[in-house]
Amino acid sequence: MRILITDGLEAEAIASLKKAHQVDVAELDAKALLEQIPAYHALIVRGRTKVTKDVFAKAANLKVVGRAGVGVDNIDVNEATARKVLVVNAPTGSTVSVAELAIGHMISWCRLLPQADKSIKEGKWEKKSFEGHEIYGKTLGLIGSGRIGAEVARRAQVFGMKVIAFDPYLPPEVAKKIDVTLVDKETVLRESDFISIHAALTPETRGMLGAKEFASMKKTAVLVNCARGEIVQEAALADALKSGVIGGAALDVFEKEPPAGSPILTAPHVVFTPHLGASTHEAQYRAGGIIAEQVMKVLEGKRPDFLVNPKVYG
């Protein structure tokens, strides 16, 4: 069968796919994808390619779409389900990488690492200007505590942090096992020194943190977002930072990427990275291997392990 890879994949993953299938790797724009997709039985993407309703309408032979990563908001899953096309992802590939980045952002913000680095490179020695804070003894509040949230909790606990979480889908026995105290969202907002988002982007979570939520946080609180930018109302966050409603933020994701023209870019007390959560050699290697395996299972008539739309099976 024919497989199209539009956002690149690790050489080892491509080689495994080529053992049994014809594989084409091409970075296509939206128009070219519509022209090419009718010939393929499988499509593998990362976050760049948008697999829209129009793509599915043209994809007469398509059996599976594989997302070499976690989030599938660039794929019209409802349309895929309606057309009996399986959507698979690699939810465990980047877990450690994203968790490490979230912790790294907390430390970077507390110890003023970007500012200190810039100062040294400018030939300065401003030691007294960079007195920071410890994360030891602080309360970390998680919004969402699935695979990634659990890994963040484990690392935070090693640093001596207390971890609480708002996650209506996390069983209490699982929370107890990872030593996380389940609370409501209001308690997370009110009691946390750091709030780290690890929820999926859904209609329920889109825009869930805005002016009202920031007003209920500590004035010293720091918001960390390595999940999805659309969960946070960016303009409201910028206002909260500029007016001193909260202490700071560390963002890896944005409502629109790149965030050109966003008010958050001129807000004080923020550390930025350009959506680097899964950008490690290890995460990319794992995600490539996982998605290759999942796609091959579907093409062999087997049920995949990481199926996003099980309703296809009825």
Summary of the structure (lengths in Angstrom):
residues: 314
radius of gyration: 21.1
end to end distance: 24.8
largest distance: 65.2
contacts: 1065
relative contact order: 0.15
helix: 40%
strand: 17%
